């Protein structure tokens, strides 16, 4: 850095990994699956358009 001061390192924890957030575990897995499913569908659609050229 330009100031000559040493860089501070901090350890961050993901908020969803806290014990109090255990109730969102199943919901988060469902959402991750849905996101992956949509991403694969979008990829396949773009791939089909590209291959049709």
PDB file of N, CA, C, O and CB in Angstrom:
ATOM      1  N   UNK A   1       0.829  -1.175   0.000  1.00  0.00           N
ATOM      2  CA  UNK A   1       0.000   0.000   0.000  1.00  0.00           C
ATOM      3  C   UNK A   1       0.881   1.250   0.000  1.00  0.00           C
ATOM      4  O   UNK A   1       2.052   1.194   0.375  1.00  0.00           O
ATOM      5  CB  UNK A   1      -0.947  -0.008   1.207  1.00  0.00           C
ATOM      6  N   UNK A   2       0.329   2.332  -0.407  1.00  0.00           N
ATOM      7  CA  UNK A   2       1.084   3.563  -0.575  1.00  0.00           C
ATOM      8  C   UNK A   2       1.486   4.197   0.758  1.00  0.00           C
ATOM      9  O   UNK A   2       2.412   5.008   0.782  1.00  0.00           O
ATOM     10  CB  UNK A   2       0.277   4.544  -1.381  1.00  0.00           C
ATOM     11  N   UNK A   3       0.824   3.858   1.861  1.00  0.00           N
ATOM     12  CA  UNK A   3       1.108   4.506   3.138  1.00  0.00           C
ATOM     13  C   UNK A   3       2.308   3.916   3.843  1.00  0.00           C
ATOM     14  O   UNK A   3       2.846   4.546   4.753  1.00  0.00           O
ATOM     15  CB  UNK A   3      -0.083   4.416   4.033  1.00  0.00           C
ATOM     16  N   UNK A   4       2.747   2.734   3.457  1.00  0.00           N
ATOM     17  CA  UNK A   4       3.842   2.074   4.139  1.00  0.00           C
ATOM     18  C   UNK A   4       3.401   1.314   5.373  1.00  0.00           C
ATOM     19  O   UNK A   4       4.218   0.674   6.035  1.00  0.00           O
ATOM     20  CB  UNK A   4       4.875   3.073   4.513  1.00  0.00           C
ATOM     21  N   UNK A   5       2.127   1.378   5.685  1.00  0.00           N
ATOM     22  CA  UNK A   5       1.594   0.654   6.844  1.00  0.00           C
ATOM     23  C   UNK A   5       1.356  -0.801   6.442  1.00  0.00           C
ATOM     24  O   UNK A   5       1.005  -1.067   5.293  1.00  0.00           O
ATOM     25  CB  UNK A   5       0.266   1.315   7.367  1.00  0.00           C
ATOM     26  N   UNK A   6       1.540  -1.742   7.358  1.00  0.00           N
ATOM     27  CA  UNK A   6       1.261  -3.136   7.036  1.00  0.00           C
ATOM     28  C   UNK A   6      -0.243  -3.352   6.823  1.00  0.00           C
ATOM     29  O   UNK A   6      -1.079  -2.674   7.422  1.00  0.00           O
ATOM     30  CB  UNK A   6       1.783  -4.058   8.155  1.00  0.00           C
ATOM     31  N   UNK A   7      -0.550  -4.294   5.974  1.00  0.00           N
ATOM     32  CA  UNK A   7      -1.941  -4.593   5.662  1.00  0.00           C
ATOM     33  C   UNK A   7      -2.554  -5.387   6.812  1.00  0.00           C
ATOM     34  O   UNK A   7      -1.956  -6.348   7.297  1.00  0.00           O
ATOM     35  CB  UNK A   7      -2.055  -5.378   4.326  1.00  0.00           C
ATOM     36  N   UNK A   8      -3.719  -4.992   7.236  1.00  0.00           N
ATOM     37  CA  UNK A   8      -4.422  -5.715   8.300  1.00  0.00           C
ATOM     38  C   UNK A   8      -5.177  -6.892   7.691  1.00  0.00           C
ATOM     39  O   UNK A   8      -5.816  -6.763   6.647  1.00  0.00           O
ATOM     40  CB  UNK A   8      -5.398  -4.773   9.070  1.00  0.00           C
ATOM     41  N   UNK A   9      -5.095  -8.014   8.346  1.00  0.00           N
ATOM     42  CA  UNK A   9      -5.827  -9.184   7.887  1.00  0.00           C
ATOM     43  C   UNK A   9      -6.906  -9.502   8.910  1.00  0.00           C
ATOM     44  O   UNK A   9      -6.647  -9.591  10.110  1.00  0.00           O
ATOM     45  CB  UNK A   9      -4.878 -10.402   7.674  1.00  0.00           C
ATOM     46  N   UNK A  10      -8.102  -9.667   8.414  1.00  0.00           N
ATOM     47  CA  UNK A  10      -9.205 -10.023   9.300  1.00  0.00           C
ATOM     48  C   UNK A  10      -9.821 -11.314   8.799  1.00  0.00           C
ATOM     49  O   UNK A  10      -9.838 -11.583   7.597  1.00  0.00           O
ATOM     50  CB  UNK A  10     -10.267  -8.888   9.373  1.00  0.00           C
ATOM     51  N   UNK A  11     -10.319 -12.095   9.712  1.00  0.00           N
ATOM     52  CA  UNK A  11     -10.981 -13.349   9.343  1.00  0.00           C
ATOM     53  C   UNK A  11     -12.482 -13.152   9.346  1.00  0.00           C
ATOM     54  O   UNK A  11     -13.071 -12.855  10.386  1.00  0.00           O
ATOM     55  CB  UNK A  11     -10.585 -14.491  10.304  1.00  0.00           C
ATOM     56  N   UNK A  12     -13.097 -13.314   8.208  1.00  0.00           N
ATOM     57  CA  UNK A  12     -14.544 -13.160   8.108  1.00  0.00           C
ATOM     58  C   UNK A  12     -15.200 -14.530   8.049  1.00  0.00           C
ATOM     59  O   UNK A  12     -14.677 -15.457   7.430  1.00  0.00           O
ATOM     60  CB  UNK A  12     -14.926 -12.319   6.870  1.00  0.00           C
ATOM     61  N   UNK A  13     -16.328 -14.645   8.686  1.00  0.00           N
ATOM     62  CA  UNK A  13     -17.096 -15.877   8.636  1.00  0.00           C
ATOM     63  C   UNK A  13     -18.361 -15.610   7.856  1.00  0.00           C
ATOM     64  O   UNK A  13     -18.960 -14.544   7.997  1.00  0.00           O
ATOM     65  CB  UNK A  13     -17.416 -16.409  10.056  1.00  0.00           C
ATOM     66  N   UNK A  14     -18.783 -16.564   7.028  1.00  0.00           N
ATOM     67  CA  UNK A  14     -20.042 -16.372   6.308  1.00  0.00           C
ATOM     68  C   UNK A  14     -21.215 -16.352   7.302  1.00  0.00           C
ATOM     69  O   UNK A  14     -21.279 -17.192   8.199  1.00  0.00           O
ATOM     70  CB  UNK A  14     -20.242 -17.494   5.246  1.00  0.00           C
ATOM     71  N   UNK A  15     -22.116 -15.420   7.147  1.00  0.00           N
ATOM     72  CA  UNK A  15     -23.231 -15.272   8.074  1.00  0.00           C
ATOM     73  C   UNK A  15     -24.101 -16.513   8.106  1.00  0.00           C
ATOM     74  O   UNK A  15     -24.683 -16.833   9.142  1.00  0.00           O
ATOM     75  CB  UNK A  15     -24.066 -14.067   7.703  1.00  0.00           C
ATOM     76  N   UNK A  16     -24.198 -17.218   6.984  1.00  0.00           N
ATOM     77  CA  UNK A  16     -25.083 -18.383   6.921  1.00  0.00           C
ATOM     78  C   UNK A  16     -24.479 -19.617   7.579  1.00  0.00           C
ATOM     79  O   UNK A  16     -25.161 -20.634   7.701  1.00  0.00           O
ATOM     80  CB  UNK A  16     -25.421 -18.695   5.483  1.00  0.00           C
ATOM     81  N   UNK A  17     -23.230 -19.556   8.002  1.00  0.00           N
ATOM     82  CA  UNK A  17     -22.595 -20.687   8.667  1.00  0.00           C
ATOM     83  C   UNK A  17     -22.741 -20.607  10.190  1.00  0.00           C
ATOM     84  O   UNK A  17     -22.314 -21.521  10.896  1.00  0.00           O
ATOM     85  CB  UNK A  17     -21.122 -20.752   8.287  1.00  0.00           C
ATOM     86  N   UNK A  18     -23.322 -19.552  10.691  1.00  0.00           N
ATOM     87  CA  UNK A  18     -23.511 -19.398  12.124  1.00  0.00           C
ATOM     88  C   UNK A  18     -24.571 -20.368  12.636  1.00  0.00           C
ATOM     89  O   UNK A  18     -25.475 -20.758  11.897  1.00  0.00           O
ATOM     90  CB  UNK A  18     -23.899 -17.957  12.459  1.00  0.00           C
ATOM     91  N   UNK A  19     -24.454 -20.751  13.900  1.00  0.00           N
ATOM     92  CA  UNK A  19     -25.411 -21.677  14.506  1.00  0.00           C
ATOM     93  C   UNK A  19     -26.840 -21.146  14.447  1.00  0.00           C
ATOM     94  O   UNK A  19     -27.780 -21.911  14.232  1.00  0.00           O
ATOM     95  CB  UNK A  19     -25.027 -21.953  15.948  1.00  0.00           C
ATOM     96  N   UNK A  20     -27.002 -19.858  14.634  1.00  0.00           N
ATOM     97  CA  UNK A  20     -28.345 -19.269  14.636  1.00  0.00           C
ATOM     98  C   UNK A  20     -29.025 -19.334  13.274  1.00  0.00           C
ATOM     99  O   UNK A  20     -30.241 -19.168  13.179  1.00  0.00           O
ATOM    100  CB  UNK A  20     -28.272 -17.834  15.089  1.00  0.00           C
ATOM    101  N   UNK A  21     -28.259 -19.570  12.233  1.00  0.00           N
ATOM    102  CA  UNK A  21     -28.818 -19.618  10.883  1.00  0.00           C
ATOM    103  C   UNK A  21     -29.009 -21.048  10.375  1.00  0.00           C
ATOM    104  O   UNK A  21     -29.203 -21.255   9.177  1.00  0.00           O
ATOM    105  CB  UNK A  21     -27.922 -18.857   9.930  1.00  0.00           C
ATOM    106  N   UNK A  22     -28.955 -22.029  11.263  1.00  0.00           N
ATOM    107  CA  UNK A  22     -29.093 -23.434  10.875  1.00  0.00           C
ATOM    108  C   UNK A  22     -30.441 -23.702  10.205  1.00  0.00           C
ATOM    109  O   UNK A  22     -30.551 -24.611   9.381  1.00  0.00           O
ATOM    110  CB  UNK A  22     -28.929 -24.338  12.099  1.00  0.00           C
ATOM    111  N   UNK A  23     -31.455 -22.929  10.547  1.00  0.00           N
ATOM    112  CA  UNK A  23     -32.790 -23.162   9.990  1.00  0.00           C
ATOM    113  C   UNK A  23     -32.877 -22.861   8.490  1.00  0.00           C
ATOM    114  O   UNK A  23     -33.836 -23.278   7.840  1.00  0.00           O
ATOM    115  CB  UNK A  23     -33.802 -22.318  10.730  1.00  0.00           C
ATOM    116  N   UNK A  24     -31.913 -22.158   7.938  1.00  0.00           N
ATOM    117  CA  UNK A  24     -31.990 -21.860   6.505  1.00  0.00           C
ATOM    118  C   UNK A  24     -31.230 -22.877   5.657  1.00  0.00           C
ATOM    119  O   UNK A  24     -31.204 -22.765   4.431  1.00  0.00           O
ATOM    120  CB  UNK A  24     -31.448 -20.469   6.236  1.00  0.00           C
ATOM    121  N   UNK A  25     -30.619 -23.856   6.293  1.00  0.00           N
ATOM    122  CA  UNK A  25     -29.814 -24.839   5.568  1.00  0.00           C
ATOM    123  C   UNK A  25     -30.561 -25.532   4.446  1.00  0.00           C
ATOM    124  O   UNK A  25     -30.082 -25.579   3.313  1.00  0.00           O
ATOM    125  CB  UNK A  25     -29.303 -25.863   6.515  1.00  0.00           C
ATOM    126  N   UNK A  26     -31.735 -26.073   4.755  1.00  0.00           N
ATOM    127  CA  UNK A  26     -32.522 -26.792   3.744  1.00  0.00           C
ATOM    128  C   UNK A  26     -33.004 -25.841   2.653  1.00  0.00           C
ATOM    129  O   UNK A  26     -32.973 -26.183   1.471  1.00  0.00           O
ATOM    130  CB  UNK A  26     -33.727 -27.500   4.397  1.00  0.00           C
ATOM    131  N   UNK A  27     -33.442 -24.665   3.040  1.00  0.00           N
ATOM    132  CA  UNK A  27     -33.902 -23.678   2.058  1.00  0.00           C
ATOM    133  C   UNK A  27     -32.763 -23.262   1.145  1.00  0.00           C
ATOM    134  O   UNK A  27     -32.961 -23.096  -0.058  1.00  0.00           O
ATOM    135  CB  UNK A  27     -34.493 -22.447   2.761  1.00  0.00           C
ATOM    136  N   UNK A  28     -31.573 -23.091   1.705  1.00  0.00           N
ATOM    137  CA  UNK A  28     -30.433 -22.664   0.916  1.00  0.00           C
ATOM    138  C   UNK A  28     -30.059 -23.742  -0.103  1.00  0.00           C
ATOM    139  O   UNK A  28     -29.730 -23.426  -1.246  1.00  0.00           O
ATOM    140  CB  UNK A  28     -29.238 -22.344   1.827  1.00  0.00           C
ATOM    141  N   UNK A  29     -30.107 -25.003   0.303  1.00  0.00           N
ATOM    142  CA  UNK A  29     -29.813 -26.095  -0.631  1.00  0.00           C
ATOM    143  C   UNK A  29     -30.827 -26.128  -1.766  1.00  0.00           C
ATOM    144  O   UNK A  29     -30.460 -26.327  -2.924  1.00  0.00           O
ATOM    145  CB  UNK A  29     -29.802 -27.445   0.103  1.00  0.00           C
ATOM    146  N   UNK A  30     -32.108 -25.932  -1.436  1.00  0.00           N
ATOM    147  CA  UNK A  30     -33.144 -25.895  -2.468  1.00  0.00           C
ATOM    148  C   UNK A  30     -32.908 -24.757  -3.444  1.00  0.00           C
ATOM    149  O   UNK A  30     -33.039 -24.933  -4.656  1.00  0.00           O
ATOM    150  CB  UNK A  30     -34.522 -25.759  -1.835  1.00  0.00           C
ATOM    151  N   UNK A  31     -32.560 -23.586  -2.918  1.00  0.00           N
ATOM    152  CA  UNK A  31     -32.304 -22.425  -3.780  1.00  0.00           C
ATOM    153  C   UNK A  31     -31.067 -22.637  -4.644  1.00  0.00           C
ATOM    154  O   UNK A  31     -31.063 -22.268  -5.818  1.00  0.00           O
ATOM    155  CB  UNK A  31     -32.138 -21.159  -2.935  1.00  0.00           C
ATOM    156  N   UNK A  32     -30.018 -23.226  -4.075  1.00  0.00           N
ATOM    157  CA  UNK A  32     -28.819 -23.504  -4.862  1.00  0.00           C
ATOM    158  C   UNK A  32     -29.137 -24.467  -6.002  1.00  0.00           C
ATOM    159  O   UNK A  32     -28.639 -24.309  -7.116  1.00  0.00           O
ATOM    160  CB  UNK A  32     -27.708 -24.083  -3.969  1.00  0.00           C
ATOM    161  N   UNK A  33     -29.965 -25.461  -5.714  1.00  0.00           N
ATOM    162  CA  UNK A  33     -30.366 -26.413  -6.755  1.00  0.00           C
ATOM    163  C   UNK A  33     -31.161 -25.701  -7.852  1.00  0.00           C
ATOM    164  O   UNK A  33     -30.942 -25.946  -9.039  1.00  0.00           O
ATOM    165  CB  UNK A  33     -31.205 -27.565  -6.146  1.00  0.00           C
ATOM    166  N   UNK A  34     -32.081 -24.822  -7.455  1.00  0.00           N
ATOM    167  CA  UNK A  34     -32.890 -24.091  -8.435  1.00  0.00           C
ATOM    168  C   UNK A  34     -32.007 -23.174  -9.291  1.00  0.00           C
ATOM    169  O   UNK A  34     -32.209 -23.075 -10.501  1.00  0.00           O
ATOM    170  CB  UNK A  34     -33.987 -23.263  -7.721  1.00  0.00           C
ATOM    171  N   UNK A  35     -31.048 -22.516  -8.680  1.00  0.00           N
ATOM    172  CA  UNK A  35     -30.133 -21.641  -9.422  1.00  0.00           C
ATOM    173  C   UNK A  35     -29.329 -22.454 -10.422  1.00  0.00           C
ATOM    174  O   UNK A  35     -29.175 -22.051 -11.576  1.00  0.00           O
ATOM    175  CB  UNK A  35     -29.186 -20.890  -8.460  1.00  0.00           C
ATOM    176  N   UNK A  36     -28.813 -23.603  -9.982  1.00  0.00           N
ATOM    177  CA  UNK A  36     -28.044 -24.466 -10.871  1.00  0.00           C
ATOM    178  C   UNK A  36     -28.898 -24.953 -12.030  1.00  0.00           C
ATOM    179  O   UNK A  36     -28.442 -24.984 -13.173  1.00  0.00           O
ATOM    180  CB  UNK A  36     -27.475 -25.654 -10.102  1.00  0.00           C
ATOM    181  N   UNK A  37     -30.121 -25.329 -11.739  1.00  0.00           N
ATOM    182  CA  UNK A  37     -31.040 -25.813 -12.782  1.00  0.00           C
ATOM    183  C   UNK A  37     -31.293 -24.725 -13.830  1.00  0.00           C
ATOM    184  O   UNK A  37     -31.283 -25.002 -15.029  1.00  0.00           O
ATOM    185  CB  UNK A  37     -32.382 -26.268 -12.153  1.00  0.00           C
ATOM    186  N   UNK A  38     -31.518 -23.489 -13.377  1.00  0.00           N
ATOM    187  CA  UNK A  38     -31.740 -22.385 -14.318  1.00  0.00           C
ATOM    188  C   UNK A  38     -30.483 -22.083 -15.121  1.00  0.00           C
ATOM    189  O   UNK A  38     -30.560 -21.790 -16.314  1.00  0.00           O
ATOM    190  CB  UNK A  38     -32.196 -21.128 -13.570  1.00  0.00           C
ATOM    191  N   UNK A  39     -29.330 -22.153 -14.471  1.00  0.00           N
ATOM    192  CA  UNK A  39     -28.071 -21.877 -15.172  1.00  0.00           C
ATOM    193  C   UNK A  39     -27.818 -22.925 -16.252  1.00  0.00           C
ATOM    194  O   UNK A  39     -27.400 -22.583 -17.358  1.00  0.00           O
ATOM    195  CB  UNK A  39     -26.891 -21.842 -14.176  1.00  0.00           C
ATOM    196  N   UNK A  40     -28.065 -24.187 -15.946  1.00  0.00           N
ATOM    197  CA  UNK A  40     -27.866 -25.254 -16.930  1.00  0.00           C
ATOM    198  C   UNK A  40     -28.839 -25.079 -18.091  1.00  0.00           C
ATOM    199  O   UNK A  40     -28.454 -25.257 -19.246  1.00  0.00           O
ATOM    200  CB  UNK A  40     -28.049 -26.648 -16.276  1.00  0.00           C
ATOM    201  N   UNK A  41     -30.094 -24.732 -17.805  1.00  0.00           N
ATOM    202  CA  UNK A  41     -31.083 -24.520 -18.861  1.00  0.00           C
ATOM    203  C   UNK A  41     -30.669 -23.356 -19.765  1.00  0.00           C
ATOM    204  O   UNK A  41     -30.794 -23.445 -20.987  1.00  0.00           O
ATOM    205  CB  UNK A  41     -32.474 -24.252 -18.250  1.00  0.00           C
ATOM    206  N   UNK A  42     -30.179 -22.274 -19.171  1.00  0.00           N
ATOM    207  CA  UNK A  42     -29.736 -21.119 -19.961  1.00  0.00           C
ATOM    208  C   UNK A  42     -28.529 -21.486 -20.809  1.00  0.00           C
ATOM    209  O   UNK A  42     -28.432 -21.067 -21.962  1.00  0.00           O
ATOM    210  CB  UNK A  42     -29.398 -19.929 -19.044  1.00  0.00           C
ATOM    211  N   UNK A  43     -27.614 -22.260 -20.253  1.00  0.00           N
ATOM    212  CA  UNK A  43     -26.437 -22.695 -21.005  1.00  0.00           C
ATOM    213  C   UNK A  43     -26.843 -23.574 -22.180  1.00  0.00           C
ATOM    214  O   UNK A  43     -26.360 -23.391 -23.297  1.00  0.00           O
ATOM    215  CB  UNK A  43     -25.463 -23.450 -20.091  1.00  0.00           C
ATOM    216  N   UNK A  44     -27.723 -24.519 -21.924  1.00  0.00           N
ATOM    217  CA  UNK A  44     -28.174 -25.417 -22.995  1.00  0.00           C
ATOM    218  C   UNK A  44     -28.878 -24.640 -24.108  1.00  0.00           C
ATOM    219  O   UNK A  44     -28.713 -24.946 -25.289  1.00  0.00           O
ATOM    220  CB  UNK A  44     -29.117 -26.495 -22.428  1.00  0.00           C
ATOM    221  N   UNK A  45     -29.663 -23.637 -23.722  1.00  0.00           N
ATOM    222  CA  UNK A  45     -30.353 -22.814 -24.713  1.00  0.00           C
ATOM    223  C   UNK A  45     -29.353 -22.050 -25.579  1.00  0.00           C
ATOM    224  O   UNK A  45     -29.482 -22.015 -26.803  1.00  0.00           O
ATOM    225  CB  UNK A  45     -31.312 -21.833 -24.021  1.00  0.00           C
ATOM    226  N   UNK A  46     -28.356 -21.438 -24.939  1.00  0.00           N
ATOM    227  CA  UNK A  46     -27.335 -20.695 -25.700  1.00  0.00           C
ATOM    228  C   UNK A  46     -26.521 -21.634 -26.573  1.00  0.00           C
ATOM    229  O   UNK A  46     -26.158 -21.289 -27.698  1.00  0.00           O
ATOM    230  CB  UNK A  46     -26.400 -19.924 -24.750  1.00  0.00           C
ATOM    231  N   UNK A  47     -26.238 -22.806 -26.062  1.00  0.00           N
ATOM    232  CA  UNK A  47     -25.474 -23.791 -26.811  1.00  0.00           C
ATOM    233  C   UNK A  47     -26.254 -24.237 -28.052  1.00  0.00           C
ATOM    234  O   UNK A  47     -25.674 -24.393 -29.127  1.00  0.00           O
ATOM    235  CB  UNK A  47     -25.136 -25.002 -25.919  1.00  0.00           C
ATOM    236  N   UNK A  48     -27.571 -24.444 -27.905  1.00  0.00           N
ATOM    237  CA  UNK A  48     -28.394 -24.836 -29.039  1.00  0.00           C
ATOM    238  C   UNK A  48     -28.431 -23.756 -30.105  1.00  0.00           C
ATOM    239  O   UNK A  48     -28.377 -24.062 -31.297  1.00  0.00           O
ATOM    240  CB  UNK A  48     -29.799 -25.156 -28.580  1.00  0.00           C
ATOM    241  N   UNK A  49     -28.523 -22.500 -29.697  1.00  0.00           N
ATOM    242  CA  UNK A  49     -28.522 -21.385 -30.645  1.00  0.00           C
ATOM    243  C   UNK A  49     -27.175 -21.310 -31.363  1.00  0.00           C
ATOM    244  O   UNK A  49     -27.120 -21.100 -32.575  1.00  0.00           O
ATOM    245  CB  UNK A  49     -28.825 -20.048 -29.921  1.00  0.00           C
ATOM    246  N   UNK A  50     -26.095 -21.482 -30.610  1.00  0.00           N
ATOM    247  CA  UNK A  50     -24.763 -21.437 -31.186  1.00  0.00           C
ATOM    248  C   UNK A  50     -24.550 -22.589 -32.181  1.00  0.00           C
ATOM    249  O   UNK A  50     -23.973 -22.392 -33.250  1.00  0.00           O
ATOM    250  CB  UNK A  50     -23.710 -21.490 -30.076  1.00  0.00           C
ATOM    251  N   UNK A  51     -25.019 -23.783 -31.821  1.00  0.00           N
ATOM    252  CA  UNK A  51     -24.853 -24.935 -32.691  1.00  0.00           C
ATOM    253  C   UNK A  51     -25.717 -24.857 -33.945  1.00  0.00           C
ATOM    254  O   UNK A  51     -25.398 -25.476 -34.960  1.00  0.00           O
ATOM    255  CB  UNK A  51     -25.173 -26.190 -31.935  1.00  0.00           C
ATOM    256  N   UNK A  52     -26.812 -24.095 -33.876  1.00  0.00           N
ATOM    257  CA  UNK A  52     -27.726 -23.970 -35.019  1.00  0.00           C
ATOM    258  C   UNK A  52     -27.148 -23.073 -36.107  1.00  0.00           C
ATOM    259  O   UNK A  52     -27.654 -23.068 -37.229  1.00  0.00           O
ATOM    260  CB  UNK A  52     -29.078 -23.420 -34.560  1.00  0.00           C
ATOM    261  N   UNK A  53     -26.128 -22.335 -35.809  1.00  0.00           N
ATOM    262  CA  UNK A  53     -25.542 -21.416 -36.796  1.00  0.00           C
ATOM    263  C   UNK A  53     -24.768 -22.132 -37.837  1.00  0.00           C
ATOM    264  O   UNK A  53     -24.214 -21.502 -38.738  1.00  0.00           O
ATOM    265  CB  UNK A  53     -24.658 -20.416 -36.134  1.00  0.00           C
TER     266      UNK A  53
END
